[in-house]
Amino acid sequence: MEPQLDAINRDLGRDPEALIRWALQQGGRPICTTNFRPFEAVILHMVTRQRPDMPIVWMDHGYNTEATYRFADAVVQRLDLNLISYIPRRTRAHREAVDGPMPGIDDPRHAAFTEEVKLEPFGRALREMAPDVWFTALRAEDTPERARMDAVSRNADGLLKVAPLLHWSARDLYQYLQAHDLPNEFDYFDPTKVEAKRECGLHLQH
């Protein structure tokens, strides 16, 4: 860890809005990724209050619930998001016609499925958009791996990864939604994780 990032994690790691302000001064091509899971409106509201035109990048794997798609539309309209969607190179219909239904996590084909519907689209987004700052809504409560992460880190490619909400609880998120009259949706499913405490690999790779 860079000494400066150690200091930022210590001083700003639990102050989301101050951390976002600092991060926006570190580069000129920020993005914020989203999957429109529960409480996602919090990070989207926070970053766009400070940078209204920030690209919001969604890896839409095609397996979201109907409620998630309606929620996404509602949040995009409510916050006037600059949404940029990345989708797999094959549609869900094409994939299922050739390979069958989504493989379960114990199926040896699941790793290739995850690569196709999430990791490859995200890698493509990074190549095409070339961000220098990446905001993400990951939280320490999500998985054991995330509990060991820092709010600010830099990956091997030099990309500054910022998780302003890392130390927030579900209660903190709920109170923020209430305070700002933001929508929420709990009918959510990630086919690359399936289990709530399981990593899909995106944050481990990047």
NUNUVEX-35792 format. One record per residue: residue in three letters; x, y, z of N, C-alpha, C in turn. Coordinates in steps of 0.001 Angstrom, whole numbers, padded with zeros to 6 digits, always signed. Each point is the difference from the previous one (the first is absolute). Layout:
<zabas>
alaXYZXYZXYZ;...
</zabas>
This chain:
<zabas>
met+000838-001204+000000-000838+001204+000000+000872+001253+000000;glu-000352+000968-000844+000744+001256-000046-000207+000762+001309;pro+001042+000675+000496-000151+000760+001250-001161+000987-000043;gln-000185+000675-001167-001097+000958-000082-001344-000699+000171;leu-000143-001185-000588-001271-000712+000103-000233-000515+001415;asp+001074-000375+000691-000137-000369+001410-000615+001152+000782;ala+000501+001212-000252-000495+001177+000715-001448+000305-000382;ile-000321-000134-001284-001372+000268-000436-000956-001000+000616;asn+000376-001277+000027-000855-001010+000622-000214+000294+001481;arg+001046+000454+000648-000102+000320+001428-000874+001230+000235;asp+000213+001047-000807-000651+001285+000270-001386+000139-000641;leu-000195-000614-001177-001252+000195-000734-000783-001279-000247;gly+000550-001126+000395-000611-001282-000322-001401-000191+000525;arg-000373+000740+001034-001349-000121+000566-000839+001256-000230;asp+000444+000837-000920-000722+001226-000357-000257-000028-001510;pro-001096-000646-000439-000215-000235-001431+000062+001252-000865;glu-000664+001050+000409-000062+001182-000864+001365+000691-000104;ala+000748+000036+001096+001352+000570-000050+000909-000879-000857;leu-000178-001304+000102+000815-000921-000800-000285+000172-001493;ile-001261+000175-000353-000367+000225-001400+000613+001303-000501;arg-000081+001062+000813+000593+001287-000395+001491-000164-000268;trp+000697-000691+000900+001436-000211-000175+000275-000797-001272;ala-000740-001073-000199+000251-000881-001143-000217+000724-001326;leu-000990+000875-000049-000276+000725-001240+001111+000979-000358;gln+000829+000329+000960+001138+000872-000266+001220-000780-000485;gln-000091-001339+000014+001154-000824-000337+000049-000402-001464;gly-001091+000225-000746-000013-000394-001401-001104+000703-000759;gly+000048-000122-001303-000979+000703-000836-000981-000908-000699;arg+000120-001343+000199-000889-000935-000686-000604-000983+001002;pro-000794+000505+000936-000596-000903+000989-001197-000757-000579;ile-000235-001192+000527-001236-000735-000259-000530-000522+001320;cys-001279-000323+000007-000600-000693+001133-000725-001214-000569;thr+000327-001183+000501-000707-001194-000456-001218-000241+000875;thr-001002-000637-000582-001214-000327+000733-000548-001325-000492;asn-000735-000679+000863-000760-001178-000417-001474+000132+000397;phe-000347+001171+000525-001377+000292+000406-000522-001010+001021;arg+000891-000413+000876-000418-000857+001110-000628+000876+001090;pro-000494-000604+001093-000562+000805+001086+000979+001063+000511;phe-000524+001176+000300+000727+001150+000541+000939+000666-001010;glu-000041-000422-001262+000941+000542-000980-000222+001480-000273;ala-001209+000486+000269-000269+001422-000233+000871+000893+000868;val+000523-000533+001106+000829+000814+000896+001277+000443-000701;ile+000784-000937-000516+001255+000374-000658-000271+000838-001247;leu-001058-000331-000732-000304+000741-001221-000371+001452+000312;his-000742+000197+001073-000365+001348+000427+001240+000762+000480;met+000829-000671+000782+001180+000668+000557+000961+000479-001088;val+000306-000874-000949+001008+000391-000995-000546+001029-000986;thr-001280-000105-000351-000532+000940-000992-000347+001351+000614;arg-000114+000073+001310-000139+001322+000622+001269+000810-000226;gln+001137-000669-000020+001274+000703-000166+000460+000027-001454;arg-000432-000964-000795+000367-000043-001423-001224-000507-000778;pro-000956+000898-000339-001266-000429-000597+000139-000792-001291;asp+001050+000255-000777+000146-000682-001289+000869-001248+000084;met+000335-000454+001199+000878-001156+000121-000583-001214-000720;pro+000778-000686-000825-000495-001218-000635-000322-001066+001054;ile-001216-000517-000069-000440-001081+000884-000010-001275-000840;val+000865-000934+000319+000217-001173-000840-000717-001214+000591;trp-000850-000596-000816-000801-001154+000413+000335-001192-000876;met+000502-001085+000621+000178-001255-000716-001312-000771+000092;asp-000850+000181-000983-001326-000627+000001+000121-001399-000604;his+000045-001004+000859+000213-001382-000433-001229-000636-000627;gly-001150+000658+000142-001205-000523-000626-000828-000899+000890;tyr+000436-000246+001227-000706-000897+000914-000614+000749+001187;asn-000096+001301-000102-000600+000776+001085-001496-000300+000112;thr-000538+000261+001191-001437-000168+000185-000738+001144-000687;glu-001275-000211-000249-000804+001078-000578+000013+001213+000911;ala-000033-000237+001304+000002+001106+000960+001293+000797-000093;thr+001129-000681-000215+001277+000706-000117+000019+000897-001227;tyr-000525-000487-001120-000031+000840-001201-000906+001219+000200;arg-001128-000199+000678-000875+001155+000281+000688+000974+000953;phe+000681-000537+000997+000735+000832+000955+001098+000790-000710;ala+000722-000655-000897+001061+000686-000749-000567+001183-000769;asp-001111-000224-000684-000620+001089-000759-000413+001145+000923;ala-000541-000350+001166-000456+001027+000940+001170+000829+000535;val+001109-000664+000336+001157+000720+000533+000648+000863-001076;val+000095-000539-001204+000574+000784-001104-000795+001281-000209;gln-001320-000114+000033-000844+001177-000201+000078+000952+001190;arg-000055-000553+001204+000009+000825+001213+001290+000805+000127;leu+001140-000602-000343+001294+000657+000184+000592+000509-001315;asp-000718-000178-001092+000471+000435-001320+001401-000553-000268;leu+000136-001311+000151+001307-000636-000090+000514-000069-001435;asn+001304+000138-000113+000693-000212-001271+000346-001485-000076;leu-001022-000839-000240+000166-001445+000059+000598-000549-001290;ile+001029-000832+000163+000623-000684-001136-000031-001489+000300;ser-000745-000759-000795-000157-001430+000236+000971-000812-000849;tyr+000592-000985+000633+000828-000982-000710-000678-001361+000129;ile-000203-000656-001115-000700-001277-000011+000910-001075-000581;pro-000261-001269+000310+000808-001079-000574-000080+000004-001521;arg+000980-000631-000620+000024-000034-001465-001100-000891-000563;arg-000490-000953+000796-001165-000785-000387-001189+000402+000852;thr-001191+000028-000572-001200+000259+000787-000291-001208+000888;arg-000840+000210+000982-000421-001121+000861-000693-001076-000834;ala-000855+000421-000935-000719-000962-000834+000969-000854-000818;his+001027+000638-000574+000997-000727-000784+000759-000981+000889;arg+000444+000482+001145+000778-000845+000904-000810-001220+000441;glu-001248+000210+000382-000798-001110+000505-000406-000961-001109;ala-000165+000512-001220-000320-000887-001118+001159-000957-000284;val+001232+000492+000172+001186-000803-000309+000496-000791+001209;asp+000051+000649+001156+000623-000605+001179-000987-000467+001062;gly-001274+000317-000156-000982-000381+001000-000145+001050+001091;pro-000807-000285+001022-000248+000966+001073+001276+000386+000744;met-000087+001076+000736+001116+000478+000807+000550-001120+000869;pro+001314-000250-000032+000568-001061+000835+000048+000411+001466;gly-000202-000950+000896+000107+000261+001427+001447+000167+000413;ile+000225+000447+001222+001368+000291+000438+000842-001266+000145;asp-000628-001162+000109+000756-001245+000093+000269-000610-001372;asp-000545+000612-001035+000192-000473-001359+001367+000466-000496;pro+000830-000880-000573+001319+000434-000476-000067+001075-001076;arg-001175+000198-000608-000135+001033-001026-000260+001383+000592;his-000177+000082+001318-000396+001278+000596+001086+001066-000128;ala+001262-000389+000097+001087+000982-000127-000019+000642-001383;ala-000211-000804-001040-000052+000544-001362-001229+000886-000174;phe-001096-000382+000648-001219+000807-000040+000256+001375+000626;thr+000642+000013+001166+000309+001253+000688+000915+000873-000852;glu+000990-000612-000605+000906+000737-000879-000777+000641-001142;glu-000933-000736-000588-000725+000505-001160-000974+001116+000342;val-000748-000161+001085-001080+000956+000250+000406+001182+000875;lys+001123-000096+000718+000385+001121+000867+001442+000451-000181;leu+000947-000921+000079+001403+000407+000008+000457+000534-001346;glu-000372-000665-001090+000389+000506-001317-000622+001363-000292;pro-001315+000200+000249-000561+001339-000217+000689+001081+000836;phe+000386-000339+001237+000670+001001+000826+001406+000290-000534;gly+000706-001035-000414+001312+000222-000595-000104+000869-001236;arg-001037-000209-000789-000224+000808-001199-000294+001448+000387;ala-000787+000194+001058-000302+001354+000465+001281+000726+000416;leu+000879-000704+000712+001253+000627+000430+000866+000381-001196;arg+000057-000873-000992+000825+000305-001176-000561+001174-000787;glu-001303+000030-000180-000606+001024-000844-000102+001352+000702;met-000275-000012+001307-000208+001254+000723+001284+000517+000638;ala+000950-000895+000232+001296+000367+000584-000139+000920+001213;pro-000773-000404+001015-000153+000864+001176+001291+000066+000811;asp+000148+001075+000756+001116+000075+000941-000483-000054+001446;val-001316+000135+000204-000604-000138+001329-001262-000849-000156;trp-000143-000990+000870-001149-000906-000057-000707-000003+001353;phe-001236+000488+000008-000831-000036+001204-000858-001266-000012;thr-000050-000662+001138-000784-001215+000133-000726+000005+001341;ala-001148-000679+000048-000810-000006+001223+000289-001199+000895;leu+001107-000700-000224+000247-001172+000833+000128+000400+001464;arg-000398-000935+000877+000013+000260+001443+000636-001171+000734;ala+000611+000304+001129+000685-001016+000792-000947-001100+000455;glu-001281+000339+000188-000981-000986+000454-000337-001033-001075;asp+000328+000294-001271-000469-000842-001095+000601-001395+000008;thr+001317-000083+000079+000693-001289-000060+001252+000066+000869;pro+000538-001145+000403+001247+000005+000784+001149+000669-000751;glu+000051-000165-001331+001063+000617-000787-000085+001521+000076;arg-001213+000531-000084-000172+001451+000026+000292+000586+001379;ala-000191-000797+001033+000290+000472+001357+001487+000287+000176;arg+000827-000585-000862+001447+000213+000101+000497+001109-000931;met-000901+000591-000772+000395+001036-000946+000097+001372+000663;asp+000691+000913-000668+000075+001394+000429-000988+000830-000810;ala-000411+001126+000551-000921+000878-000714+000632+000557-001264;val+001310+000194+000009+000725+000485-001177+001180-000923-000256;ser+000144-000405-001247+001143-000838-000377+000347+000305-001450;arg+001130-000498-000435+000400+000170-001390+000359-001371-000560;asn-000589-000348-001151+000283-001321-000545+001295+000003-000815;ala+000334-001155-000556+001278-000150-000703+000095+000887-001226;asp-001137+000403-000543-000013+000865-001188-000006+001478+000356;gly+000058+000319+001290+000020+001395+000427-001370+000606+000225;leu-001061-000790-000156-001351+000514+000181-000290+000191+001482;leu-000447+001206+000358-000350+000308+001385-001412-000506+000272;lys-000114-000958+000899-001284-000623+000325-000497+000561+001333;val-001223+000546-000006-000516+000725+001159-001344-000602+000409;ala-000088-000417+001257-001232-000573+000553-000469+000890+001151;pro-000695+001091-000298-000371+000961+001045-000870-000595+001104;leu-000775-001046-000320-000948-000561+000954+000531-001260+000681;leu+001287-000255-000121+000565-001253+000496-000385-000291+001443;his+000000+001011+000830-000216-000203+001428-001440+000293+000436;trp-000892+000237-000940-001391+000272+000356-000776-001291+000215;ser-000954+000067+000920-000900-001130+000261-001271+000162-000826;ala-000806-001062-000043-001286+000093-000687-000857+001095+000631;arg+000119+000181+001300-000755+001057+000681+000434+001382-000490;asp+001299+000204-000155+000505+001276-000521-000577+000271-001389;leu+000004-001028-000841-000503+000145-001365-001488+000323+000006;tyr-000738-000701+000829-001450+000228+000081-000292+001434+000437;gln+000730+000473+000988-000232+001365+000490+000335+001030-001078;tyr+001019-000268-000808+000342+000915-001087-001114+000023-001040;leu-000511-001167-000353-001107-000062-000955-001194+000802+000504;gln-000318-000161+001279-001142+000717+000583+000243+001507-000009;ala+001205+000403+000353+000315+001429+000091-000095+000692-001351;his+000293-000746-001077+000021+000608-001335-001146-000467-000896;asp-000950-000716+000607-001192-000451-000731+000391-000757-001264;leu+000860-000994+000161+000493-000785-001126-000684-001364-000058;pro-000193-000538-001191-000656-001307-000135+000928-001146+000371;asn-000590-001163+000229+000767-001192+000323-000748-001211-000529;glu+000708-001125-000138-000628-001227-000491+000792-001207+000502;phe-000712-000944+000636+000666-001171+000561-000125-001244-000877;asp-000817+000056-001030-000161-001162-000889+001156+000011-000994;tyr+001103-000620+000396+001248+000077-000761+000654-001375-000038;phe+000621-000328-001127+000681-001285-000136+001221+000163-000895;asp+001146-000505+000463+001227+000032-000790+000355-001438-000364;pro-000119-000369-001269+000258-001394-000389+001450-000417+000112;thr+000918+000963+000113+001415-000344+000117+000408-000230+001458;lys-000850+000432+000934+000283-000218+001416-000941-001034+000600;val-001294+000138-000299-001069-000877+000490-000154+000129+001508;glu+001056-000304+000744-000042+000111+001459+000450+001398+000415;ala-000678+000568+000987+000219+001396+000385+001448+000293+000396;lys+000668-000935+000677+001353+000250+000516+001089-000540-000918;arg-000339-000272-001253+000961-000570-000922+000475+001069-000972;glu+001312+000030-000298+000555+000942-000970-000193-000521-001417;cys-000248+000917-000946-000088-000386-001407+001372+000022-000666;gly+000952+000679+000612+001356+000063-000525+000401+001372-000517;leu-000961+000870-000266+000323+001294-000596+000909+000804+000934;his-000370+000081+001266+000795+000840+000916+001290-000701+000430;leu+000074-001302-000175+001252-000693+000300+000994+000192-001133;gln-000498+000080-001230+000871+000209-001160+000448+001445-000142;his-000857+000947+000416+000275+001415-000228+000066+000787+001319;
</zabas>
